[in-house]
Amino acid sequence: MITVHGVPLSPFVRKVLFVLEHKQIEYTLNPVFPGATDDAFAKISPLGKIPVLEHDGFTIPDSSIICRYLNHQFPKNSIYPEGIQQETTVCWLEEFADSKLIEACATIFRQRFLNPKMMNQPCDEAAVEDAINNLLPPLLAYLESITPTSGVLVGEQISIADIAIMTCFVQVSYADYTVSTETYPKLRAYIDRFMSNEIFVKLLAIEKQMVAG
Ligand SMILES: N[C@@H](CCC(=O)N[C@@H](CS)C(=O)NCC(=O)O)C(=O)O
């Protein structure tokens, strides 16, 4: 049995849920919020972060490690392409997404959505402007330079690179931020393609239901 500890509004939890859906693995979600401090959670998440995966009593934190574990245990619909260079490239793009890209996207999400709509706190517009005008442009320019005009980022099948990068753009969609078609035409077309991917559509519907609740 598989349980994911975390809430799907977290980009890292969404990444894991996408992989589970993509591999058609059954799971349950235990809604643990970021920063949970109870002893039981501290034991399975030494860094105090979500997600944590539980599989028949085995527990492991960190979305990247979890996704790698799932791919080994459930090889159907592999999220890593064949060949060491392509595999290494998708791991690099996952790291790119999980570090600088999510940092910028999470700032926009937190300030424009989470703070005003869920935490009853003001939006720090200066932080949003910094993210949009300074942090994001070099990252988006890099992505534009490697995005193909059709299909996925690397290889022929959806990989952890697409999943990790797209979860960042799903995050900013909550804040009504969209990537400029004029400046980043290939990237914007890629994002639009994946926003209508049936798994993202399903996960977003569940998230929005939870947010409304
Ligand atoms: N590298 C971790 C990052 C996980 C992460 O930062 N999760 C956030 C929620 S989006 C969290 O739990 N933050 C709580 C904290 O840092 O105390 C992963 O990929 O799972």
Ligand as a Chemical Component Dictionary entry (heavy atoms), coordinates in Angstrom:
data_LIG
# 
_chem_comp.id                   LIG 
_chem_comp.type                 NON-POLYMER 
_chem_comp.pdbx_formal_charge   0 
_chem_comp.three_letter_code    LIG 
# 
loop_
_chem_comp_atom.comp_id 
_chem_comp_atom.atom_id 
_chem_comp_atom.alt_atom_id 
_chem_comp_atom.type_symbol 
_chem_comp_atom.charge 
_chem_comp_atom.model_Cartn_x 
_chem_comp_atom.model_Cartn_y 
_chem_comp_atom.model_Cartn_z 
_chem_comp_atom.pdbx_ordinal 
LIG N1  N1  N 0 13.766 18.827 -1.786 1  
LIG C1  C1  C 0 12.466 18.597 -1.197 2  
LIG C2  C2  C 0 11.782 19.932 -0.959 3  
LIG C3  C3  C 0 10.442 19.764 -0.245 4  
LIG C4  C4  C 0 9.917  21.084 0.280  5  
LIG O1  O1  O 0 10.617 22.114 0.318  6  
LIG N2  N2  N 0 8.664  21.052 0.725  7  
LIG C5  C5  C 0 8.089  22.225 1.353  8  
LIG C6  C6  C 0 6.622  22.386 0.934  9  
LIG S1  S1  S 0 6.453  22.860 -0.754 10 
LIG C7  C7  C 0 8.078  22.028 2.847  11 
LIG O2  O2  O 0 7.726  20.996 3.341  12 
LIG N3  N3  N 0 8.463  23.077 3.585  13 
LIG C8  C8  C 0 8.413  23.053 5.025  14 
LIG C9  C9  C 0 9.721  23.416 5.657  15 
LIG O3  O3  O 0 10.692 23.671 4.925  16 
LIG O4  O4  O 0 9.743  23.469 6.868  17 
LIG C10 C10 C 0 11.640 17.698 -2.131 18 
LIG O5  O5  O 0 11.915 17.650 -3.335 19 
LIG O6  O6  O 0 10.738 17.005 -1.636 20 
# 
loop_
_chem_comp_bond.comp_id 
_chem_comp_bond.atom_id_1 
_chem_comp_bond.atom_id_2 
_chem_comp_bond.value_order 
_chem_comp_bond.pdbx_ordinal 
LIG N1  C1  SING 1  
LIG C1  C2  SING 2  
LIG C1  C10 SING 3  
LIG C2  C3  SING 4  
LIG C3  C4  SING 5  
LIG C4  O1  DOUB 6  
LIG C4  N2  SING 7  
LIG N2  C5  SING 8  
LIG C5  C6  SING 9  
LIG C5  C7  SING 10 
LIG C6  S1  SING 11 
LIG C7  O2  DOUB 12 
LIG C7  N3  SING 13 
LIG N3  C8  SING 14 
LIG C8  C9  SING 15 
LIG C9  O3  DOUB 16 
LIG C9  O4  SING 17 
LIG C10 O5  DOUB 18 
LIG C10 O6  SING 19 
# 
